[in-house]
């Protein structure tokens, strides 16, 4: 049974779709289980984008086993608790300031964060596993890659999405529409 996003207040369509054409690509990742949710893969894809000349930052909210090993383009905020008003505001700000939600999860049922990302008009780049394709429609509200996709494929998908402003805006609108209709 479809259910909505775990957010206290709808950010509204106008605010959710207000992202401009910035020079830096800001990626966002939430996942308590860093390994299973694909955190290392997301970090490697971010590094690849940087090496390709795409200014990119990945902000994570996770339990990272050793934050000291993260590349400089990855900023970890630790797990933030939606039940704490100040931390919830931080999460909402991250959703609003990010361009792409990346969750290259290795195994999952149906992550609730996809619905949260959609509420904020944030396209998702994820893996074709579990219930992910039932929430993220490839080419409409995000990009769904094969389970065996590596950092190169994730970097390619994110770079293509960020470089093609029409595609990016279409995915943002599709994500928000998905949120509004479910």
N, C-alpha and C positions, 0 to 999 in steps of 0.2 A: 504494500500500500504506500503510495507516494506521500511524503510528508515534507513540510517546509524547512527552511533554514533555521538553525539554532542561533538566532540573533534577536536581541531584545526589541529592536526597532528597525523597520524597513528604511534603508537609506534613501529611498525614492529614486525613481527612474532618472531624473535629471542629474542628480548628484552621482549616481552609479555610472552614468555614461559620459561624465565630464572630462575624461582623460584627454590630454592634449598630445601633440606630436613632439614629445621630448627627445633629446639625444641619447639619454641613458635608458637602457632596458632594465626595469626593476622586476625581478622575479620574487615570488613568495612561496614558501613551503611550510606547512604545518604537519607534524607527524611525531607523536610521542616515541614511536619505535623507529629510530633513525635508519637502521639497516633495512627492515622489512618495507618501510614506506619509500625506500629508494633515495634516501638522503645523499649517500656517497655519489650516486649517479647524477643527481641534480647538481652537486658541487662540481663534478668533473665537466658536465655540460656547460656550466657557467664559466669555468676556466677556458674551455674551448672557444666560447663566444668572445671572451676577452682577447685570446690569442688571434682571433680572426679580425680584430679591430672593432668589435661591437662593444661599446662601453656597457658593462652589465654588472649588476649587484644582485646577489641572492640573499634575501633575509629569511632566516629560519626560526621557527618556534618548535623546538624539539629537545629531546634528551640525547645530546651528542656525547658519545663515550669519551672522546678526547678533543675538546674544542681547539686545543693548540695546534692540531694538524690541519685545521681549515685554511684554505687559501684566503688571501687578503680580500678577495671579492665576495666572500661569504661572511655575513654578519649574523650571529646567533643571538636571539633574544631570550632563549630558554622557553620553557613551556609557560604560556600565559593562561590564566584562569578566567573564563567568561563570567564566572560568578562574582568576581571582584571588579567593581565598577571601573577603577582606574586601569586595570589590565584589559578589560573589555574595550575601553576606549582606545587603548594601544592597538588591539587587534583590528578594530574598525578602521583606524587610521592606516594601518598596513594594507588592508584590503583596498582602500580608496587610492593609495599612492602607488600601488603595484600595477604592472602591466599584464603579467601572465602568472597564473597559478600553476606551479609545476609539482606534480606528484607522480613520479615514475615508480609507483608501488609495485612490489614484486608479488604480493598476494593481498587481496582485500575482498570485502563483501561489497558494501556500498558506502564509501566514505561520506559522512555528513558535511565535511568541509567543501565538497563540490557544490552543495546547495547554497552554502554561505558565499562561496566565490561567485556563484550565479547571481545572488542578490545584489552583489556589488558590480555586476557587469564584467566580471573578470573571467576571460577565457581560460580553460584548463587544458594543460598538456599532460596526458596520463597514459596508462598502460591498458591494453585490452585484456583485462583479467577480472574475474568475479563479476560484480554488478556495475563496474565502472561505465561500460557502454550504455547501461540503462539510464544513467544520469547525464553523461557527456555524449552528445551526438557529434561524431566526427565531421568536421567541416561546417558545423552549424553553431555549436556552443563551445567548441574546443577542438583539440586534436587528440585522437586515440591512436597510439602506436603499438606495434606488436610487443609481446612480452619479452622477446629477445632483443629488442631495440637497445642500443648502447648510447653512450654519451654523444656520439657523433649525430645519431638520428634525432636525439632530443635537441641538440644545438641547431641542427638544420631546420627543424620544425619551428623552433622559437625565432630563429633569425628570419626565416621566411615570413612568419606572422608579423614580426615587428617591422620588417622592411616594407611590407605591402600594407599601406595605411587603409586601403579599402577593405582588404581581407580582415585586418585587425578590427576595424569598426564593425564589420559584419559579425565577427565572432563575439564581440562585446555585446552587441544588440541581441544576438542569438542566446547568449548566456542569460542576459536579463529577462528575455522573453520566456525562456525555459523556467526561470524562477517564478515569473508571474503566472504561468499557466499550470504549474504543478501544485 
